Amino acid sequence: MIVYEYPLNERIRTWLRLEDLFGKAGFFVRAGDSRSHHAGLLALFELADVMARPELRSELIQELERQKLSLEPLRGNPAVDPDRLEPLLERLASALATLHGLSGKLGQHIRENDWLAGIKSRTGIPGGACGFDLPGYYYWLNQPAAVRVADLERWLAPLQPIRSGVELILELLRESGNQGHYSAVNGTFQLMLGGRVVQMLRVGLDERWPCVPEVSANKYAVNLRFVTVEKNQKPKTYEQDVTFELVFCSLIGCCVQPI
C-alpha cells in the first residue's frame, strides 16, 4: 500500500516539507560517505530556507498549546486511557518548553556562517561545487567521516526542537481521521464534505494500480483523478475503476483520537 498525503493549507504543507527534509538530512548524515554528507548539507540548506518564515515557530507553538489545552481536561475521564494520555501530554509539554527556549531567528546560524554561505551559493550552479570551485569544501569532504558527522550534527542541533514539534503535530494529524474505502469510477471520484473541516487527505493505493492520485479540494468537495504514470509522455486519466482508501485528517477536534 502506497499512502499519498495532500495538505490542504499552507501551514500543513510547510510542516510536511520540514518533516521530509529532516528525514533526508538524518539519513544522509548517518550514511557516512562524503557524497551522502554533501546531500545532507544540501538538505540542511533547504531546512534553513524553509525556516526563514518568521511566523513558523509561533504557528508551531500555537498548535502545540492548543492540543495540550484540549487534552488536559481529559485527565480522570474513565473513557480515556491514562497510559496513552499522560505520555502524550508530557511530549507536548517538552516540545513547548524547548521551542520557547529557542532564541534568535531559526536557521540564522547557518545563514550567517560565511563558509556555509559560500558553499550554498555554488551549489545553486549546475556542477558548481567541484573541488576546483570550493577547495575548502573539498578538503572538508576528505576529512574522516567522524569529523564531518560531528559538524553536520552541530549544525542540525539548533533545529531539532522544530523537528520534534513538527513530528508530534503530524503524528496527531495522521491519527485524527477515520479510514474509508471508496472506488473511483473510470478513474474519477468526488465526495461532498458536508461542512467537515479537512486539513490533509491521505489516499492509500495498492501498488498493483499503475496510476497515482491527483487531488483538488475546497471547503465543499474533494475531487480525485487517477492518472497513469507516464515516463515519456503526458499523464492521462486511468480509465478503469480504482479502489482506494481515504482518510480525512484535521487537528480541529482531533484530540480524543490518539488516546
N, C-alpha and C positions, 0 to 999 in steps of 0.2 A: 504494500500500500504506500503510495506517494501522497503526502499531505502538502497541498499548496495553500499558503496563507496570503490573504489580501486585506491589508489595513485600509480602513475607510476614513481615516483622518490623519492629519499631518503629524500629530503627536505620536500615535502608534507607529506610524511609518518611520519616524526618527528612531524610536526605541528598537524596532526590528533591525534597522541598519546598524545601530550600535552593537546589538547582540551578535550580528553576523561578523562585524569587524573584530570584536573582541575574540570571537571564536577562531577567526583566521589568524589573528596575531598570536594567540596562545598556541595554536597548532604549529605554526612555523617556528616559533621560539623553541618549542620542545623538540623539533626535528633535528636540530643540532648542526646541520651543514651550512656552509656560507650562503648558498643560493636561497635556502629556506629563510635564513636570517635577513637576507635582502628583502624577501617577500614580507617577512614580519615587520620590517621597518616601514615598508610601503603601507601596510595596514595601520601602523601607528600614525603615520602622516594623515591618513584618511580619518582616523579617530579624532585627531586634533582639529581637522577641518569641520567635521560634523558637530563637535562640541563648541565650536565658535559661536553658536547661537546663544545669546546671553540669557535667554529665558529657560534653557534646558534644565538647569539644576533646580530652579524654582518650581517648574512644572512637575519634576520627578518628586520633589519633597511634598508638594501639594497632593499628589495622588497617593503617596505612601501614607500621609497623615489621614487622608480621607478613608482609606482602607482600614487603618488602625482604629479610627473612631467608630467605624461601622462594626468592627469585630469585638471591641471591648465590651459592649453591652451583652454579648452572648455568654460571658462568663457566668457559670451557675445554671445555665439553661440545660435541663435534662436531655433535650433533644440533640445537644451538641457534644461531641467527643472532646473532652479537655486534653487528651493526649495529642490531638491534632491542633486544637485551638492555641494552646499555650506556646508551643514551639513557633507557630506562625506569628503570634504577637511578639515574641522575642526577636524573631528575624526582622520584623517591621521596625521595632524599636532600635535594633542595632543598625539597620540601614539608615534610619533617620539620623541617628547620632553621628555616624561617620560623614554623612552628607552635610549636616550642619557644621561639622568641624572643618570642612574644606575652606580654604581661603584663596583669594585671587581668582583669576579667570581660568576656566577649565582648559587644559592643554597649553597654557601660556608658557610653561617650562619647555615645551617642545618648540613653539613658535619663536621663543626668544633665544634659543640655542643656535648660535651662528653656524656652527659646524653642521648641525642637522638641517638648518635652513639652506645651506649651500647644496647639500645632497638633494633635498626636496626640489629645489629649483632645476636641477639637472635631470631628475627622474621624470619631469614633465616633458622632456625632449626625447623622442624615439632614439634609443641607443645612447642616451646622453650620460649614462652612469658607468661608462667604461673606465678601466684603470687609468688611461692617459687623461681622461677628463677630471677624475677625482682621485688622485694618488693617495690622499689621506684616507679616503674611504676604502680604497683597495688595500691599504695597509691594515685597516681595521678588519676587513673581511678575511685577512690571512692570519689574524691573531688566533690563539687557541679558542675553541668553541666556548669554554667556560668563561672567558673574558667577554665574548660577545653576548652570551646569555645574561651575564650579570648586568651589562649595560642596558640591554633591552628590558629586562625586568625592572631596572631602576627607572627607566623612562615610562614604563607602564604603571608602576606602583601608584602614582598620584591619581590615576584614572580608575583604579579598582573600586572605590566607593560608588562611582557611577555604574560600573558593571554590576555590582551586587544589587543595587536598587532596580536597575532595568530588568535583570533576570527575575527578581521577585515579582515585579509588576506583571511581566509577561507570563510568568507561571500562573498567577491568579487569573489573568485574562484567558489563558488557554483552558483553564479548568472551569471557567464560568458557564460554558454553553452546554446544551444538550444535543446529542448527536441524532440526526435524522437520515433516513435512507430515501433517495429520490432517483428519478430516471429522467434523462434529457431526451425528449423525442426528436429524432433526426438531428441530434447534437445541440439542441437549444432548450433552455429552461428559464422559466420566470416564476417568481414567487412574491406575492404581496406581503409586505411586512406587518401591516395591520397595527401600526403605531409602535412596534417593537424597536427599541434602541439597539443598534448594532455598531460596534466599533471595529470588528475584524471578522472575516469569514475564513473558515478552514474547510477546504474541499479535499476529500480523500478519494483517490482514484487508484484502482488496481493497476499494477504495472502492465497488465496484458493489453490495456487500451492504448492504441498508438495515437494518442491525442492529449492535449493539455487544455485546462480551462482558461477562458478569458472572462473577466468579471467586470460588470458595470453595476453600480448601485446608487440609489438615492434614498431619501427618507421614506419613500413609498414602496419601492420594489427592488428586488435583486434579479439581475439578468446574467445568465451564464451561457456562453457559447463555447463548445468544444471544437478545437481546431487541430488539424493534422500537424505533425512535427516534420516540416519540410526543410531539408538542409540545402537544397539547390533552387528552390522556388518559393513564391509567396505562400504562406499557410492558407488553408481553406477550411471551411466548416466540415467536420467529420459527420457525414450524413447517415449515421446509424444511431439507434437508441443506446445511450450510455448510462449505466448505473453508477451512482457515486454516493458518498457520504458528505453531509453538510452540517457544519456546526456554526451557530451564531454566537459570537463572543462579545461580551460587554463588561466593563468594570463597574458599570452602574447597576447596583443591586446584585453584585456577584458574590458578596461576602460569605454567604452561607454555603456556597457550592464547594469550596475547598475543604470544608470541615468534615 
